[in-house]
Amino acid sequence: MNKNDIEELRARVGCAAVLDHEGFAIDRKESTRRAVKFRRDDDIVIVIHDDRGWFDARSEAKGDVFALASYLHGIGFAEALAVVGDLVAFQPTAPTWEKPLRQTQTMASIADRWNHRKGPWRASATWNYLREGRALPWQVISVAIEADLLREGPYGSMWAKHVDEAGTVIGWEERGPDWRGFSTGGAKALFRFGSDTARRICVTEAAIDALSLTAIEQTRSDTLYVSTGGGWSPLTAQALENLAAGEGAWLVAATDNNVQGEVFADRLRQMADRAACDFSRLRPEAEDWNEELKERRERGELPHTRTAHQG
């Protein structure tokens, strides 16, 4: 890529697009036109210079859009060019002082894109990724497919559906051998696997972790396994609050075994206190439930998976 191409790419892709695509959200209360604050859990990045520059509020890191891609992914300049290039058509979330896209238009686009993709099938690229790359039992994958929760993404990746309270698809988690992200233009709420009437709600940080815990627990019929997609959006919080408010609800923080997982678990604990529902912390011995599943499989400790049931 020559210098002119690099400059054109820098002009076409702003820092906000990179951050939005990586799961950061605008802190609207603490942002101005000249300095837009983005948060992702405990990470804070300030975008300046009309979306052309940025700095990390908790370190000395700063620079242009390529430096931002390098910083977030831990990659070199050449790889950062590719990351930024993939976002040429990406439209980040509009700040409050800009006119947002009409929700009906956004949701229609999301639904169309979801429906355009095929569900995984035996021996498909996504099926093989989940079976071999992620060690998920075929029974669990089959039930997720039958429940219309998964789609074949590009290059053997998996799309895992997030829905609103009405059950309408509003976005999806994207996971693959060399990729992780969330649907462009989509909204995070919850990935749901199991019965919506279940009393026990296991909250994980990724759809693959929810499916992995399902396999480890042999698909408990009293449990709804959900994923926040690694974020904590207002839609996610509202959905969890609604579940916690259900009669006899039992909120289980099945988040990762790391600092971020503990932060999420504490939020869930506070939520359970407000809702006056039961709460417990379920922590994997490995860093997350998929790693736990893989380790148990390697040790031969994974019990035979019964035919899974989707309520």
FENPE-V429938 format. One record per residue. N is the residue number from 0. RES is the residue in one letter. PHI is phi as a letter, one per 40 degrees, with the letter a starting at -180 (999 if undefined). PSI is psi in degrees with one decimal (NA if undefined). D_CENTER is the distance of its C-alpha to the mean C-alpha in Angstrom with 2 decimals. Layout:
N & RES & PHI & PSI & D_CENTER
N & RES & PHI & PSI & D_CENTER
//
This chain:
0 & M & 999 & 125.3 & 31.84
1 & N & c & 176.9 & 34.72
2 & K & c & -40.6 & 34.87
3 & N & c & -40.2 & 35.03
4 & D & c & -40.7 & 31.89
5 & I & c & -42.9 & 30.02
6 & E & c & -37.0 & 31.36
7 & E & c & -40.3 & 30.41
8 & L & c & -41.1 & 26.82
9 & R & c & -36.1 & 26.81
10 & A & c & -28.9 & 28.25
11 & R & c & -23.7 & 25.82
12 & V & b & 121.3 & 22.47
13 & G & c & 168.6 & 21.97
14 & C & c & -33.6 & 20.09
15 & A & c & -36.8 & 18.09
16 & A & c & -41.8 & 16.61
17 & V & c & -46.7 & 15.47
18 & L & c & -44.3 & 13.96
19 & D & c & -41.7 & 12.30
20 & H & c & -26.5 & 10.79
21 & E & c & 11.7 & 9.52
22 & G & g & 7.4 & 7.76
23 & F & c & 151.2 & 11.21
24 & A & b & 149.5 & 12.92
25 & I & c & 130.2 & 16.69
26 & D & c & 92.4 & 18.74
27 & R & c & -31.6 & 21.22
28 & K & c & -27.6 & 23.79
29 & E & b & 17.2 & 24.28
30 & S & b & 151.5 & 24.13
31 & T & b & 175.2 & 27.11
32 & R & d & -35.9 & 27.89
33 & R & c & -20.7 & 28.85
34 & A & a & 103.7 & 26.15
35 & V & c & 119.5 & 22.61
36 & K & c & 126.8 & 20.59
37 & F & b & 138.6 & 16.85
38 & R & b & 144.6 & 14.87
39 & R & a & 99.7 & 11.71
40 & D & f & -117.2 & 12.59
41 & D & c & -1.8 & 16.03
42 & D & c & 137.4 & 15.94
43 & I & b & 124.7 & 18.19
44 & V & b & 132.4 & 19.24
45 & I & b & 126.0 & 22.07
46 & V & c & 129.5 & 22.65
47 & I & b & -177.0 & 26.39
48 & H & f & 48.6 & 29.07
49 & D & f & 44.5 & 27.83
50 & D & g & 9.5 & 24.41
51 & R & b & -12.9 & 26.19
52 & G & b & 169.2 & 25.87
53 & W & a & 163.0 & 23.76
54 & F & a & 151.2 & 24.21
55 & D & c & 124.4 & 22.31
56 & A & c & -15.6 & 23.65
57 & R & b & 12.6 & 23.84
58 & S & a & -172.2 & 25.35
59 & E & c & 1.7 & 27.69
60 & A & c & 138.2 & 25.12
61 & K & a & 174.6 & 25.64
62 & G & i & -154.4 & 26.49
63 & D & c & -168.4 & 25.63
64 & V & c & -33.3 & 22.60
65 & F & c & -38.7 & 23.28
66 & A & c & -34.5 & 23.62
67 & L & c & -45.9 & 20.27
68 & A & c & -40.9 & 18.55
69 & S & c & -42.6 & 20.72
70 & Y & c & -45.4 & 19.90
71 & L & c & -35.2 & 16.10
72 & H & c & -10.4 & 16.23
73 & G & g & 43.8 & 19.55
74 & I & b & 171.3 & 21.32
75 & G & c & 179.4 & 24.68
76 & F & c & -43.1 & 25.91
77 & A & c & -42.4 & 26.26
78 & E & c & -34.2 & 22.67
79 & A & c & -35.3 & 21.59
80 & L & d & -43.1 & 23.72
81 & A & c & -41.9 & 21.79
82 & V & c & -46.7 & 18.37
83 & V & c & -38.4 & 19.97
84 & G & d & -33.4 & 21.84
85 & D & c & -11.8 & 18.82
86 & L & b & 12.6 & 17.99
87 & V & d & -39.6 & 21.47
88 & A & c & 3.1 & 20.56
89 & F & c & 133.5 & 17.32
90 & Q & b & 110.3 & 17.98
91 & P & c & 163.7 & 16.29
92 & T & c & 133.9 & 16.25
93 & A & c & 136.1 & 19.92
94 & P & c & 169.0 & 21.28
95 & T & c & -26.6 & 23.38
96 & W & c & 1.8 & 26.54
97 & E & b & 152.5 & 25.52
98 & K & c & 120.1 & 25.69
99 & P & c & 162.1 & 22.27
100 & L & c & 146.6 & 21.71
101 & R & c & 134.3 & 22.95
102 & Q & c & -37.9 & 20.32
103 & T & c & -37.7 & 22.23
104 & Q & c & -44.0 & 22.08
105 & T & c & -47.4 & 18.34
106 & M & c & -35.9 & 17.62
107 & A & c & -41.2 & 20.38
108 & S & c & -43.0 & 18.94
109 & I & c & -47.8 & 15.52
110 & A & c & -41.0 & 17.53
111 & D & c & -43.5 & 19.88
112 & R & c & -39.2 & 17.44
113 & W & c & -49.3 & 15.83
114 & N & c & -23.2 & 19.38
115 & H & c & -24.3 & 20.66
116 & R & c & 145.2 & 18.70
117 & K & c & 152.3 & 20.29
118 & G & c & 152.0 & 19.02
119 & P & c & 156.6 & 19.31
120 & W & b & 165.2 & 22.80
121 & R & d & 129.6 & 24.67
122 & A & g & 5.1 & 25.04
123 & S & c & 167.4 & 22.66
124 & A & c & -42.0 & 20.62
125 & T & c & -41.4 & 17.33
126 & W & d & -47.8 & 19.41
127 & N & c & -36.5 & 20.88
128 & Y & c & -45.1 & 17.65
129 & L & c & -38.5 & 16.46
130 & R & c & -51.3 & 20.06
131 & E & c & -45.4 & 21.23
132 & G & c & -30.9 & 18.37
133 & R & b & -2.5 & 16.39
134 & A & g & 22.6 & 19.51
135 & L & c & 136.9 & 18.39
136 & P & c & 148.0 & 21.58
137 & W & c & -29.5 & 22.57
138 & Q & c & -43.5 & 23.16
139 & V & c & -44.2 & 19.58
140 & I & d & -44.1 & 18.40
141 & S & c & -43.2 & 21.28
142 & V & c & -40.2 & 20.54
143 & A & c & -37.6 & 16.93
144 & I & c & -45.1 & 18.57
145 & E & c & -31.0 & 21.35
146 & A & c & 4.1 & 19.12
147 & D & g & 39.4 & 17.68
148 & L & c & -14.0 & 14.06
149 & L & b & 153.2 & 13.71
150 & R & b & 157.0 & 14.87
151 & E & c & 115.4 & 16.35
152 & G & c & 178.0 & 14.58
153 & P & c & 148.7 & 16.76
154 & Y & f & 40.7 & 18.34
155 & G & g & 18.0 & 17.48
156 & S & c & 169.6 & 13.71
157 & M & b & 138.0 & 11.87
158 & W & b & 128.6 & 10.19
159 & A & b & 121.6 & 8.91
160 & K & c & 133.6 & 9.96
161 & H & b & 135.7 & 8.99
162 & V & b & 158.9 & 12.45
163 & D & c & -171.9 & 14.59
164 & E & c & -21.9 & 17.49
165 & A & c & -1.4 & 19.62
166 & G & g & 10.9 & 17.41
167 & T & c & 135.4 & 16.92
168 & V & c & 128.9 & 14.00
169 & I & b & -3.9 & 12.43
170 & G & i & -178.0 & 9.43
171 & W & a & 147.3 & 7.38
172 & E & c & 142.2 & 4.77
173 & E & b & 121.5 & 7.36
174 & R & b & 136.1 & 8.89
175 & G & a & 178.9 & 12.59
176 & P & d & -34.5 & 15.54
177 & D & b & 26.0 & 15.32
178 & W & a & 143.4 & 12.04
179 & R & a & 138.4 & 8.34
180 & G & a & -164.9 & 6.61
181 & F & b & 155.3 & 5.72
182 & S & d & 133.7 & 8.92
183 & T & c & 124.0 & 11.77
184 & G & g & -3.7 & 13.14
185 & G & c & 171.3 & 10.67
186 & A & b & 140.2 & 9.71
187 & K & c & 132.0 & 7.04
188 & A & b & -97.0 & 9.14
189 & L & a & 139.5 & 8.94
190 & F & c & 131.2 & 8.89
191 & R & b & 125.7 & 12.53
192 & F & b & 112.2 & 14.78
193 & G & h & -166.5 & 18.33
194 & S & c & 131.4 & 20.80
195 & D & c & -13.4 & 20.04
196 & T & c & 2.2 & 23.38
197 & A & c & 144.2 & 22.61
198 & R & c & -37.8 & 23.70
199 & R & c & 123.0 & 21.48
200 & I & b & 108.5 & 17.80
201 & C & c & 118.1 & 15.77
202 & V & b & 117.3 & 12.57
203 & T & b & 176.0 & 10.20
204 & E & c & -8.6 & 7.12
205 & A & a & 148.3 & 5.83
206 & A & d & -38.9 & 7.55
207 & I & c & -33.0 & 9.98
208 & D & c & -39.2 & 10.90
209 & A & c & -44.0 & 11.65
210 & L & c & -35.5 & 13.75
211 & S & c & -43.1 & 15.29
212 & L & c & -35.8 & 16.40
213 & T & d & -46.5 & 17.75
214 & A & c & -43.1 & 19.82
215 & I & c & -39.0 & 21.07
216 & E & c & 4.7 & 22.14
217 & Q & g & 38.1 & 23.65
218 & T & f & 68.5 & 21.74
219 & R & c & 129.4 & 23.35
220 & S & c & -17.2 & 24.56
221 & D & c & 9.3 & 24.31
222 & T & b & 137.8 & 20.56
223 & L & b & 119.2 & 17.47
224 & Y & c & 122.6 & 14.43
225 & V & b & 159.1 & 11.22
226 & S & b & 138.8 & 7.59
227 & T & c & -4.7 & 6.14
228 & G & g & 21.8 & 2.40
229 & G & g & 3.8 & 4.53
230 & G & b & -178.0 & 6.26
231 & W & a & 67.2 & 9.50
232 & S & c & 164.4 & 10.54
233 & P & d & -37.0 & 13.99
234 & L & c & -39.1 & 12.95
235 & T & c & -48.1 & 10.85
236 & A & c & -42.9 & 13.93
237 & Q & c & -42.6 & 16.30
238 & A & c & -41.9 & 14.95
239 & L & c & -38.2 & 15.18
240 & E & c & -39.5 & 18.54
241 & N & c & -39.8 & 19.78
242 & L & c & -41.6 & 19.06
243 & A & c & -25.8 & 20.71
244 & A & c & -6.0 & 23.64
245 & G & c & 153.9 & 24.43
246 & E & c & 126.0 & 27.73
247 & G & g & 20.9 & 27.68
248 & A & c & 144.7 & 23.95
249 & W & b & 106.7 & 22.89
250 & L & c & 122.8 & 19.63
251 & V & b & 117.9 & 18.51
252 & A & c & 92.5 & 16.28
253 & A & c & 42.3 & 15.06
254 & T & c & 174.8 & 12.82
255 & D & c & 159.3 & 13.38
256 & N & c & 66.4 & 16.96
257 & N & a & -175.3 & 16.80
258 & V & c & -46.9 & 17.26
259 & Q & c & -39.9 & 13.75
260 & G & c & -37.4 & 13.72
261 & E & c & -34.7 & 17.09
262 & V & c & -46.3 & 16.15
263 & F & c & -42.0 & 13.60
264 & A & c & -39.0 & 16.36
265 & D & c & -38.1 & 18.91
266 & R & c & -42.0 & 17.19
267 & L & c & -37.1 & 17.11
268 & R & c & -43.5 & 20.70
269 & Q & c & -39.1 & 21.79
270 & M & c & -43.8 & 20.28
271 & A & c & -38.7 & 22.19
272 & D & c & -43.7 & 25.28
273 & R & c & -37.3 & 25.22
274 & A & c & -6.9 & 24.87
275 & A & f & 41.9 & 27.46
276 & C & b & 166.8 & 25.61
277 & D & c & 150.9 & 25.52
278 & F & a & 144.5 & 23.05
279 & S & a & 158.4 & 22.56
280 & R & b & 122.6 & 20.57
281 & L & b & 109.5 & 19.68
282 & R & b & 128.2 & 19.07
283 & P & c & 153.2 & 18.85
284 & E & c & -35.4 & 21.71
285 & A & c & -174.5 & 19.61
286 & E & c & -37.6 & 16.68
287 & D & a & 175.4 & 14.14
288 & W & c & -28.4 & 14.90
289 & N & c & -39.5 & 14.66
290 & E & c & -38.0 & 17.09
291 & E & c & -44.8 & 19.11
292 & L & c & -45.2 & 19.39
293 & K & c & -43.8 & 20.55
294 & E & c & -39.6 & 23.03
295 & R & c & -37.1 & 24.45
296 & R & c & -42.9 & 24.89
297 & E & c & -33.6 & 26.72
298 & R & c & -2.2 & 28.92
299 & G & g & 22.3 & 29.70
300 & E & c & -4.0 & 28.53
301 & L & c & 116.1 & 26.12
302 & P & c & 160.6 & 28.11
303 & H & c & 132.7 & 28.78
304 & T & c & 120.5 & 26.14
305 & R & c & 167.6 & 27.83
306 & T & c & 119.2 & 27.18
307 & A & c & 154.0 & 23.97
308 & H & b & 130.3 & 24.27
309 & Q & b & 120.3 & 21.87
310 & G & c & NA & 23.10
//
